[in-house]
């Protein structure tokens, strides 16, 4: 996975850049990206050496291996014995180590320009592309992920006719399974409080492989002759939903990640991006499977799926109730009506707020503090107006979660939706 991520990391269109950044890419400083590359190179080299030293199979232990603060093994990284001789693994590890030294030398020289960055990428591509050991490792990675497709989905796809439809649907399920496997590494980084900038190459790989999935659906599956209208709409809807979440992730959530220094801001961006993509891929898998088996329960495919649905439903309902309370106090402007609102705010912070994205916690807590500190209607009015607008936006964002796609909110009849 890390070898594949390194290859994808040097393709500019895989990166979360603004239009202005893309337009000025020739003058961009790639020092931050180069430091991330160093971390990924060291991780690859360390894992390769671990293989040649005969480490037992299973999850690698959490172990710091880079004195420069880069690579350490994380949950989800698997040590296995590939069908490649130790000599080939050692050669690949040494070549990657040399590339790491080249990257370090570039960083020490100062700003890293586009052409230095591209040159290093070409060298990395040649090393990985020319290595039989790398080829076997990457093939094993993809095979293991594809074999992770749930038996329920395999059985469902095998029963479809014609054979071409069965093949395409199975390919879609397999690619979604692969993407979810990639995201497990990001989830492990978040859970174990690992350095989060190193997740960027994984995201660029996910970006590249998601585009491959969209090509599979739009250029092949949807062009299948005689495709049933319902199946066509389901596949088309799947592609549309995934494309929207991909755009939100790479045009908004991850923009600026490589240059961030604030740990809370980094965590917020990575958590949001990880959550958006994971939920989208899981929901797409469930929704497509239910086209062929309407009785299929999403929790049967993903252990946390039903929990995520229930949490999102409760969060949406609590946000709406809180928004209604804020609107009511804003209209009445009476200090006596503020106590129930403050109680509701405290209850929300102790309860449903934990189901919000981490990035939203600080803003919510700031509004809650402003409401509690306001004196009189003159101060309270503007605070409540801004808080109401914020809650409307937050409610809308939660309402658009992928897991709630087929669960529209039942707006009370006496309010405007």
Protein Blocks (a to p, Z undefined) as FASTA:
>chain_A
ZZmmmmmmmmmklpccdfklmmmmmmpcfklmmmmmmmmmmmmmmmmmmmmnopaedjdd
dddfbfnopaccdehiacddddbdfklmmmmmmmmmmmmmmmmmmmmnopadfklmmmmm
mmmmmmmmmpmklmmmmmmmmmmmmmmpcfklmmmmmmpccfklmmmmmmmmmmmmmmmm
mmmmmmmmmmnopafklmmmmmmmmmmmmmmmmmmmmmmmmmpghiafklmmmmmmmmmm
mmmmmmmmmmmmmgoklmpcbfklmmmmmmmmmmmmmmmmmmmmmmmmmmmmmmbcfklm
pmklmmmmmmmmmmmmmmmmmmmmmmmmmmnopaklmmmmmmmmmmmmmmmmmmpcfklm
mmmmmmmmmmmmpgcjklmmmmmmmmmmmmmmmmmmmmmpmklmmmccdddfkbcZZ
